[in-house]
Amino acid sequence: MSTIDQPLATIATMSPPADKAQMGTDAAPRRRGIAFWVVRYLPAEIAGTAAMVVGGLLATLWTDAAALIAVAALFGEIIGFYAVLAVTIYIEQAPVSTTWRRAVGRTAVLLVAEFGAAELLDTFLVRPAALVLGVWLLPDPLWGMLAGKVAADIVFYAVAAGAFTLTAKTGLRDGRRPTSLQAVVT
């Protein structure tokens, strides 16, 4: 608890309560339900899917090659998806960061921590194969891209959700544990 006479720097450096009983009802639950994951990832999914469709369909104006259509769709999805997530994570990190630079640094670290492994596996193996297979098997490229996307998303979110949970449990998300990039950013 702080008082009016207590300096702001002292309030900012106070350690968090040691247990949930001291924290009251504001403590985040240990297990997250489906609603949490939908709210967290759905806006990025919508933007990524829209960008995937636009990229893939634009590619069909120049080629009929399934691999090139899939690559254009893949790049479109990556750009749309991470643009939304970068903003989302920045908004989460701004309150626990002392400066906007630190929030940007924390955002970059958390994007890599949450999505790095999932993205490597997804970008270089799972998603290209699923998109090519979808476009090749289904006569309409749009439905092929969507079918491939859904198949790849299942693998991606299994890995990403696990990484999110790990970053939350280690304190990386809420500022309890310093990131190696924080020393460089400040």
Secondary structure, DSSP 8 states (H G I E B T S, - for coil): ---TTS-HHHHHH----SSHHHHGGGS--SS--HHHHHHHHHHHHHHHHHHHHHHHHHHHTT---HHHHHHHHHHHHHHHHHHHHHHHHHHHHGGG-SSHHHHHHHHHHHHHHHHHHHHHHIIIIIHHHHHHHHHHHSSSHHHHHHHHHHHHHHHHHHHHHHHHHHHHHTTTTTTSS--HHHHHH-
